[in-house]
Amino acid sequence: MKDNWEQCFALVLKEEGGYVDDPRDPGGATNLGCTKAVWEQYIGHSVTKNDIRNLGPNDVMPLYKKKYWDSIKGDDLPAGVDYAVFDFAINSGPSRAAKTLQSVVGVATDGSIGPATLAAIETSNIRDIATRICEKRLAFLQGLPTWGVFGKGWGSRVSRVEDIAFRMVG
């Protein structure tokens, strides 16, 4: 939903937390959910781990808006679905999140949310969409080799996202 960007961004930052560099995490040095590799790609040059540690919300906001929110057409999604898909996109990539949404609403899973996906959402139960996205997201995460290390936190996060998405739906 167009008016939901700032709220969804704030919720994601709360979930992501601050700087971490867990050697068991293939993402490596991460701050506010932004990995070193993603930040380097976004700004076009190499950075140090200290540069990542020093990132603030205003630094990552344009990245999150362009790479994730705009990619999943957050402004065009209903409240609740926008948050569930956005949080998923940041965690697992916009294409995976979009394809999951598309599979939930029964359209071709090309990873690009367009008119067919948006039309299918309009004729679907929004709560059911949010629930099924979270179920499929959890199933995906459970299949990752790092589930044993990070699964408890991931599972809790998906549950919180679903609860918040339900409240947004109303």
Secondary structure, 3 states (H helix, E strand, C coil): CHHHHHHHHHHHHHHHCCCECCCCCCCCCEECCEEHHHHHHHHCCCCCHHHHHCCCHHHHHHHHHHHHHCCCCHHHCCCCHHHHHHHHHHHHCHHHHHHHHHHHHCCCCCCCCCHHHHHHHHCCCHHHHHHHHHHHHHHHHHCCCCHHHHHHHHHHHHHHHHHHHHHHHC
